[in-house]
């Protein structure tokens, strides 16, 4: 007898961007082999085993816009100057004071989706940072390194305080790069870093505007990204920063009293950034292709060809895509796998990973011993990737160098080993 033909998983494939089902997998028996379900048992008629695979595409990546609108400052620099005047004495002293500190601690309220959110941030001398966003019992973690900021919050945070409520599952509970639409947090190093502020103050005019900052007479230094309030009285300490954004968030500033405590929190967060999502990249995934899956109790390899759809112009330098692939059968997850790769100039990366879970092995063995039809299918999700695992060594080196300089008594946390963040929605191997 010839083998039964594959049984389709449904109707025609869905239009692009909608979940659907892919091509059926190979039926049993495979050429050149005699499957267990084909052997004669108890003298009865032979029964055949048919395993059918299907593929489902899940399109969830999207450009994320936090609910904090950016606005320009009212102190943009004017062109036409032919010489750069020497900075005033007060700004030089203020700059020296900032660069002598191990860091600055900020506290204030920002507006996200029309709701007040408490921001607490510890920023080191160079602009590394760790902190939290909190409101009504909902909290999200923040970490900043190499000029970029990343946020990690649960589904409630994403549904309530971002514009991506419908896609909360794509970014919840994983580190995600903060969009540039939130400059007060997205550009921590350049706006709130003590060294960056010192450089800004060096460009201040000799007679800046003055006003009270929390009851203290202060100079107000205006820039497009933030206004800085510096005490008029020596030693001209930084008092407040009003960042550009919805509601012009006002942050109080005080010297960082315990830098080692900040680094103990900062380093493990940086170490966990491998695989962090990049919402500025959007992909259209193709249907998963099954490779060496039927009759293979060791694992099942899935290959997905994706297309970069946003941005539409040239491929951004260093752009990467990450894949989460999951195999299910009868509504039960058999296992998942992940992969990532750079985006080539043709905008179409191919991502491939292998499910080797105990759930897959157990299911395939049971299918081989049970003649009949056994269906399984694959679901694919492709997101932009902000941080590759290979980047972590460089990032951690930056943290350790500054830590040694400002908190020499400290040592790297044993929790700070490099790890890769699991993509949301991934089910642990049974």
C-alpha positions in Angstrom: 0.0 0.0 0.0 1.2 3.6 -0.7 1.4 6.1 2.2 -1.6 8.2 2.9 -1.3 11.8 1.6 -0.8 14.7 4.1 -4.0 16.1 5.5 -4.2 19.9 5.2 -4.4 22.0 8.4 -7.2 24.2 7.1 -8.1 26.5 4.2 -5.9 28.7 2.1 -3.2 30.7 3.8 -4.2 34.0 5.4 -3.3 37.4 4.0 0.1 38.9 5.1 0.2 40.1 8.7 -2.6 37.7 9.9 -2.1 34.5 11.8 -2.5 31.5 9.6 -1.3 28.0 8.9 1.5 26.8 6.8 2.3 23.8 4.7 1.6 20.3 6.0 4.5 18.3 7.2 5.7 15.0 5.9 3.3 12.0 6.5 4.5 8.7 7.9 5.9 6.4 6.6 9.0 8.0 5.4 10.7 6.6 2.3 13.1 3.8 3.0 11.8 3.2 6.6 9.1 1.0 8.1 7.2 3.0 10.7 6.1 1.1 13.9 2.4 1.8 13.1 2.6 -0.2 9.9 3.6 -3.5 11.5 0.9 -6.2 11.8 -0.4 -6.7 15.3 -2.4 -9.7 16.7 -3.0 -10.9 13.1 -5.3 -7.9 12.4 -5.1 -5.6 9.4 -2.3 -3.1 9.1 -2.9 0.4 10.3 -1.0 3.5 9.1 0.5 6.4 11.1 0.2 9.9 9.7 1.9 12.9 11.4 0.9 16.2 9.9 2.6 19.5 10.6 1.3 23.0 10.1 2.8 26.5 10.6 1.2 29.5 12.1 2.6 33.0 11.7 2.1 35.4 14.6 2.8 39.0 13.7 3.2 41.1 16.9 6.1 43.3 16.4 5.2 47.0 16.1 6.7 50.4 16.5 6.2 51.3 20.2 5.5 54.9 21.2 5.5 55.6 24.9 2.8 57.9 26.0 5.1 60.8 26.6 5.3 63.3 23.8 8.5 65.1 23.1 8.6 68.8 22.8 11.5 71.1 22.0 13.0 73.4 24.7 12.8 77.1 24.5 16.5 77.7 24.6 17.8 76.4 21.2 21.2 77.7 20.3 21.5 80.5 17.8 23.9 80.6 15.0 26.1 83.4 13.9 28.6 83.4 16.8 32.2 83.8 15.5 33.9 83.0 18.8 33.2 80.9 21.8 33.4 83.0 24.9 35.1 81.5 28.0 32.5 80.0 30.4 31.6 82.0 33.5 33.3 81.1 36.7 30.1 79.8 38.3 29.5 77.3 35.5 33.1 76.1 35.6 32.8 75.5 39.4 29.4 73.8 38.9 30.9 71.5 36.2 33.9 70.6 38.4 31.5 69.7 41.2 29.4 67.4 39.0 32.4 65.6 37.5 33.8 65.0 40.9 30.6 63.2 42.1 30.2 59.4 41.6 26.7 60.1 40.3 23.4 62.0 40.8 20.0 60.7 42.1 16.9 62.0 40.4 13.3 61.9 41.7 10.2 63.3 40.0 6.9 62.7 38.2 6.5 62.2 34.4 3.3 61.8 32.5 2.6 58.7 30.5 -0.7 58.2 28.6 -2.1 61.1 30.6 -1.3 59.5 33.9 1.3 60.6 36.5 4.2 58.1 37.0 6.9 58.4 39.6 10.4 58.3 38.2 13.4 57.4 40.4 16.8 57.2 38.7 20.4 56.8 39.8 22.8 58.1 37.2 26.5 57.5 37.3 29.2 60.0 36.3 29.4 58.9 32.7 25.6 58.4 32.3 25.0 54.8 33.2 21.7 54.5 35.0 19.3 52.3 37.0 15.9 53.1 38.3 12.1 52.5 38.3 8.8 53.9 37.0 6.0 53.4 39.4 2.3 54.3 39.7 -0.7 52.7 41.5 1.2 49.6 42.5 2.5 49.0 38.9 6.3 49.2 38.6 8.7 48.9 35.7 12.5 48.7 35.9 14.9 51.0 33.9 18.5 50.6 32.9 20.6 52.8 30.7 23.9 51.9 29.0 25.8 53.2 26.0 23.4 56.0 25.5 20.3 53.8 25.2 17.6 53.1 27.9 15.7 49.9 28.4 12.5 49.3 30.3 11.1 46.0 31.7 7.5 46.0 32.9 4.6 43.6 33.1 1.4 43.5 31.0 -0.4 46.0 33.1 2.3 48.5 32.7 2.3 48.1 28.9 -1.5 48.2 28.7 -1.9 51.2 31.0 1.1 53.5 30.4 2.0 53.0 26.8 0.2 53.3 23.5 0.7 49.6 22.7 -2.0 48.0 24.9 -3.0 45.6 22.1 0.6 44.4 21.8 1.4 44.1 25.5 2.3 40.5 25.1 5.1 41.3 22.7 7.0 43.4 25.1 5.8 42.5 28.6 8.3 41.1 31.1 11.3 41.5 28.8 13.8 44.3 28.4 12.8 46.6 25.6 14.5 49.6 24.2 12.8 52.9 25.1 11.7 54.8 22.1 13.2 58.2 21.4 9.7 59.8 21.9 10.5 59.9 25.6 13.7 62.0 25.7 13.8 62.4 29.5 14.5 58.7 29.8 15.5 57.6 26.3 18.6 59.9 26.4 19.7 59.5 30.0 23.4 59.8 29.3 23.1 63.0 27.3 20.4 64.7 29.4 21.0 63.5 32.9 24.6 62.3 33.0 26.8 64.5 35.2 29.6 64.7 32.6 27.2 65.7 29.9 25.6 68.3 32.1 29.0 69.7 33.0 29.7 70.2 29.2 26.4 71.9 28.8 27.0 74.3 31.7 30.3 75.2 30.1 28.3 76.8 27.3 26.1 78.9 29.6 25.9 82.6 29.1 27.5 84.9 31.7 24.1 86.2 32.8 21.5 83.4 32.6 18.0 83.7 33.8 17.5 83.4 37.5 14.6 82.0 39.6 13.8 80.0 42.7 14.2 76.3 42.5 12.6 74.7 45.5 13.1 77.9 47.4 16.7 78.3 46.5 17.9 81.1 44.1 19.2 79.4 41.0 20.5 80.0 37.5 18.3 78.5 34.8 20.3 77.1 31.8 18.0 76.4 28.9 18.7 73.8 26.2 16.4 72.1 23.6 16.4 68.8 25.6 16.2 70.1 29.2 16.6 73.1 31.5 19.1 72.9 34.3 18.7 74.8 37.6 22.0 75.5 39.4 22.3 77.2 42.8 23.6 80.8 42.5 25.5 80.4 45.7 28.8 78.5 45.7 29.5 75.7 45.2 26.7 76.0 42.6 25.1 72.6 43.1 22.7 71.1 40.5 19.2 71.4 42.1 16.7 70.4 39.5 16.3 69.3 35.8 13.2 70.0 33.8 13.3 67.7 30.8 11.5 68.4 27.6 8.4 66.3 27.2 4.7 66.1 28.0 4.1 68.3 31.0 7.8 69.2 31.1 8.7 66.8 33.9 10.7 68.3 36.8 13.2 66.2 38.5 15.0 67.0 41.8 18.8 66.2 41.8 20.9 65.2 44.7 24.4 63.7 44.9 24.5 59.9 44.7 25.3 58.9 48.3 26.0 55.1 47.8 27.4 54.4 44.3 28.2 50.8 45.1 24.6 50.1 45.9 23.7 51.6 42.5 26.2 49.4 40.7 25.0 46.3 42.5 21.6 46.9 40.9 22.9 48.2 37.6 25.3 45.4 36.6 22.8 42.5 36.7 20.3 44.5 34.7 22.9 45.2 32.0 23.9 41.6 32.0 20.3 40.6 31.3 19.9 42.8 28.2 20.9 40.1 25.7 17.9 39.7 23.3 16.2 43.0 24.4 13.5 44.0 22.0 13.8 47.0 19.6 10.4 48.5 18.9 11.7 50.7 16.1 12.0 47.7 13.9 9.0 45.9 12.5 9.0 42.6 10.6 6.6 40.5 8.5 7.4 36.9 9.2 6.9 34.2 6.6 5.4 30.7 7.3 7.7 28.4 9.3 9.3 25.6 7.4 9.8 22.2 9.1 13.2 20.6 8.7 13.8 17.0 9.8 10.9 16.8 12.1 8.8 13.7 11.4 10.1 10.5 13.1 12.8 12.6 14.7 12.6 12.2 18.5 15.6 14.3 19.1 14.1 17.6 17.9 12.4 19.6 15.2 14.1 22.5 13.3 12.1 25.5 12.2 13.2 28.0 9.6 11.5 31.4 9.1 12.2 34.0 6.4 11.2 37.5 7.7 11.0 40.9 5.9 11.8 44.2 7.5 8.9 46.5 6.9 9.7 49.4 9.2 11.6 51.6 8.7 11.0 51.7 5.0 14.2 53.4 3.9 17.6 51.9 4.3 18.3 49.1 6.8 19.5 50.8 10.0 23.1 50.0 10.9 23.3 47.0 13.3 19.6 46.1 12.8 18.8 42.7 14.1 15.8 40.3 14.1 14.8 37.8 16.8 12.6 34.7 16.4 10.5 32.9 18.9 9.1 29.6 17.5 6.7 27.3 19.3 5.4 23.9 18.4 2.0 22.9 19.6 -0.2 19.8 19.3 -3.9 19.5 20.2 -3.6 22.9 22.0 -0.6 21.8 24.1 2.8 23.4 23.8 5.5 20.9 23.0 8.4 23.2 23.1 9.9 26.5 21.9 13.2 27.8 20.5 14.7 31.2 19.8 17.2 32.6 17.3 18.5 36.0 16.2 20.4 37.4 13.2 21.5 40.6 11.6 19.3 42.1 8.9 21.0 42.0 5.5 20.7 44.7 2.9 17.9 42.9 1.1 15.8 43.3 4.3 15.0 39.6 4.5 16.8 37.7 7.3 16.4 33.9 7.7 16.0 32.7 11.2 16.4 29.1 12.2 16.2 27.3 15.6 15.6 23.7 16.8 13.0 22.6 19.4 14.7 19.9 21.5 12.4 19.8 24.5 11.3 16.9 26.5 7.7 17.7 25.4 8.6 17.2 21.8 10.5 14.0 22.4 7.7 12.5 24.5 5.0 13.4 22.0 6.9 12.0 19.0 7.6 8.7 20.7 3.9 8.4 21.6 2.9 9.3 18.0 5.1 6.6 16.6 3.6 4.0 18.9 0.0 5.0 18.1 -1.1 4.4 14.5 -3.2 7.1 13.1 -3.0 10.8 12.3 -1.1 13.1 14.6 -1.1 16.9 13.9 1.4 19.5 15.1 2.0 23.1 14.1 4.5 25.9 14.6 3.9 29.5 15.6 6.4 32.1 14.7 7.0 35.6 16.1 9.7 38.0 14.9 10.7 41.2 16.7 13.5 43.7 16.4 16.4 42.9 18.6 18.2 45.8 20.3 21.1 43.9 22.0 22.8 40.8 20.8 24.3 38.4 23.3 27.8 39.3 21.9 27.3 42.9 22.9 27.1 42.1 26.6 30.9 41.7 27.1 31.5 45.2 25.9 28.6 46.7 27.9 29.7 45.0 31.1 33.2 46.2 30.6 32.0 49.8 30.6 30.1 49.1 33.9 33.1 47.5 35.6 35.5 50.2 34.6 33.4 53.0 36.0 32.6 50.9 39.1 36.3 50.4 39.8 36.9 54.1 39.4 34.1 55.5 41.6 33.4 52.5 43.9 36.8 50.6 44.2 35.7 48.6 47.2 33.0 46.9 45.1 33.3 43.8 43.0 31.2 42.4 40.1 28.0 40.8 41.3 27.9 37.0 40.9 24.4 37.6 39.5 25.9 39.7 36.7 26.9 36.9 34.3 25.8 37.5 30.7 22.4 36.0 29.9 19.9 36.2 27.1 16.4 37.5 27.8 13.7 35.0 26.9 11.2 36.2 24.4 7.7 36.8 25.9 5.2 34.1 25.3 7.8 31.3 25.4 6.6 28.3 27.4 9.2 26.4 29.3 10.0 23.0 28.0 7.6 20.5 29.7 
